[in-house]
Amino acid sequence: MIEIRRLDAGEAAAYREIRLQALALDPDAFGSTLATEQDWPMARFEERVASTTVLGAFAGPRMVGMAGLYRPQGAKAAHKAVLWGVFVHPDARGQGIGQALIQAAIAAAGPGVEQLTLDAITDNQAAIRLYQRCGFTIYGVEQRALKAGGRYFDTALMARRLGEQP
């Protein structure tokens, strides 16, 4: 049984653990790096959990997945939110946890959010297919969006209007 819920500041250590696992296991999938975040103080993870929506997927006491939702500041962008940091630990994949996290993020977007956006590395076709199953469509590709180890990565820019069924 998987439980998906919003994390509170007291769960920052569990969030830190899975975030660092994500950066270690799927380094190309994220805009940040393990080398950067492993040295962050716990207060930085606590602040992230407190200042934005971070969802955790739990199998018993173990967090096996995560997803974040960020609402930009400013009146002209208040109708949007950004889905970020989606990750399911490899030994928990294939159970629908990623889709459940995305659906929970959609539900957590709240009133006034009309559109969710995200970007995904174009090489990560499994993630793109998951987002498409959840109603996201590709509206563009940012070429050479990220660079790591001398290699460039393009990102698919995706959006989903809320209130529409996938």
Secondary structure per residue as TSV (DSSP state, phi and psi in degrees):
chain	resnum	aa	ss	phi	psi
A	1	M	-	360.0	127.3
A	2	I	E	-105.2	131.1
A	3	E	E	-110.3	130.4
A	4	I	E	-115.2	128.2
A	5	R	E	-154.0	161.2
A	6	R	E	-73.3	136.1
A	7	L	-	-80.5	151.7
A	8	D	-	-112.3	170.9
A	9	A	G	-57.7	-28.4
A	10	G	G	-69.2	-10.7
A	11	E	G	-105.4	16.9
A	12	A	H	-61.6	-34.2
A	13	A	H	-65.4	-41.8
A	14	A	H	-66.1	-39.0
A	15	Y	H	-63.2	-45.6
A	16	R	H	-56.9	-44.3
A	17	E	H	-60.2	-48.6
A	18	I	H	-73.8	-32.2
A	19	R	H	-62.7	-44.4
A	20	L	H	-67.7	-35.9
A	21	Q	H	-61.9	-43.5
A	22	A	H	-60.6	-45.2
A	23	L	H	-66.7	-31.1
A	24	A	H	-78.0	-42.1
A	25	L	H	-83.1	-32.2
A	26	D	S	-130.8	60.8
A	27	P	G	-60.9	-29.0
A	28	D	G	-77.1	-14.6
A	29	A	G	-83.8	-8.2
A	30	F	S	-125.1	153.8
A	31	G	S	-78.8	-15.5
A	32	S	S	-103.6	179.7
A	33	T	-	-131.5	157.7
A	34	L	H	-60.6	-42.2
A	35	A	H	-58.8	-34.9
A	36	T	H	-73.8	-52.3
A	37	E	H	-82.3	-22.3
A	38	Q	T	-66.4	-21.3
A	39	D	T	-95.0	-1.2
A	40	W	S	-67.6	142.9
A	41	P	-	-69.8	156.6
A	42	M	H	-56.9	-31.8
A	43	A	H	-57.8	-31.6
A	44	R	H	-68.6	-39.3
A	45	F	H	-69.7	-38.9
A	46	E	H	-60.7	-42.5
A	47	E	H	-64.9	-39.9
A	48	R	H	-63.1	-45.3
A	49	V	H	-64.3	-36.0
A	50	A	H	-77.0	-30.0
A	51	S	H	-97.5	-8.9
A	52	T	S	-144.0	171.5
A	53	T	E	-86.4	119.2
A	54	V	E	-121.7	121.0
A	55	L	E	-101.3	142.9
A	56	G	E	-120.2	143.1
A	57	A	E	-105.9	122.7
A	58	F	E	-115.8	132.6
A	59	A	E	-108.0	96.4
A	60	G	T	65.9	-134.1
A	61	P	T	-82.0	-11.1
A	62	R	E	-88.2	128.0
A	63	M	E	-80.4	121.2
A	64	V	E	-111.9	-3.9
A	65	G	E	-160.1	162.7
A	66	M	E	-153.1	158.6
A	67	A	E	-157.4	145.6
A	68	G	E	-119.1	154.8
A	69	L	E	-137.0	124.9
A	70	Y	E	-122.7	133.2
A	71	R	-	-106.2	118.0
A	72	P	-	-61.0	151.7
A	73	Q	-	-85.0	155.7
A	74	G	S	107.5	141.5
A	75	A	G	-61.3	-35.9
A	76	K	G	-77.8	-15.1
A	77	A	G	-112.7	6.6
A	78	A	T	-65.9	-15.5
A	79	H	T	-85.9	0.5
A	80	K	E	-121.9	159.4
A	81	A	E	-143.3	157.1
A	82	V	E	-114.9	126.8
A	83	L	E	-88.9	128.1
A	84	W	E	-142.5	161.0
A	85	G	E	64.7	27.4
A	86	V	E	-71.3	129.1
A	87	F	E	-155.4	138.1
A	88	V	E	-126.8	129.5
A	89	H	-	-57.1	139.2
A	90	P	G	-52.4	-35.3
A	91	D	G	-78.0	-1.4
A	92	A	G	-114.9	2.6
A	93	R	T	-73.8	160.4
A	94	G	T	83.3	10.7
A	95	Q	S	-114.4	6.2
A	96	G	S	84.0	11.3
A	97	I	H	-68.6	-41.7
A	98	G	H	-59.2	-46.0
A	99	Q	H	-64.4	-40.0
A	100	A	H	-64.4	-39.4
A	101	L	H	-63.0	-43.5
A	102	I	H	-65.2	-42.5
A	103	Q	H	-63.4	-38.3
A	104	A	H	-65.9	-37.4
A	105	A	H	-66.1	-40.6
A	106	I	H	-60.7	-44.3
A	107	A	H	-65.7	-34.0
A	108	A	H	-78.0	-12.1
A	109	A	T	-57.7	-35.9
A	110	G	-	84.3	175.3
A	111	P	T	-66.1	146.4
A	112	G	T	90.6	-16.9
A	113	V	-	-87.5	117.3
A	114	E	-	-101.6	-19.3
A	115	Q	E	-149.0	137.3
A	116	L	E	-108.5	140.2
A	117	T	E	-124.4	162.0
A	118	L	E	-162.6	167.0
A	119	D	E	-132.5	148.0
A	120	A	E	-138.8	139.1
A	121	I	E	-57.2	130.0
A	122	T	T	-64.0	-23.9
A	123	D	T	-69.6	-20.2
A	124	N	-	-91.1	73.5
A	125	Q	H	-65.7	-30.6
A	126	A	H	-62.6	-42.9
A	127	A	H	-66.2	-43.0
A	128	I	H	-61.7	-42.8
A	129	R	H	-62.4	-40.7
A	130	L	H	-60.7	-48.5
A	131	Y	H	-61.1	-38.9
A	132	Q	H	-65.1	-39.6
A	133	R	H	-61.4	-27.7
A	134	C	T	-90.7	9.8
A	135	G	T	96.7	4.5
A	136	F	-	-83.6	145.7
A	137	T	E	-124.6	151.0
A	138	I	E	-81.5	127.0
A	139	Y	E	-113.8	-1.7
A	140	G	E	177.4	172.3
A	141	V	E	-132.3	126.9
A	142	E	E	-93.4	112.6
A	143	Q	E	-75.3	140.9
A	144	R	E	53.3	41.9
A	145	A	E	-67.7	-34.8
A	146	L	E	-129.4	154.8
A	147	K	E	-139.3	128.0
A	148	A	E	-147.3	133.9
A	149	G	T	58.3	33.7
A	150	G	T	77.2	4.9
A	151	R	E	-113.8	138.6
A	152	Y	E	-96.0	150.3
A	153	F	E	-129.4	129.2
A	154	D	E	-85.9	150.3
A	155	T	E	-121.7	138.6
A	156	A	E	-82.7	126.5
A	157	L	E	-92.1	123.4
A	158	M	E	-128.1	151.8
A	159	A	E	-145.7	154.6
A	160	R	E	-139.8	127.2
A	161	R	E	-79.5	134.4
A	162	L	T	-82.5	153.6
A	163	G	T	90.5	-5.0
A	164	E	S	-108.8	138.8
A	165	Q	-	-86.0	139.8
A	166	P	-	-68.7	360.0
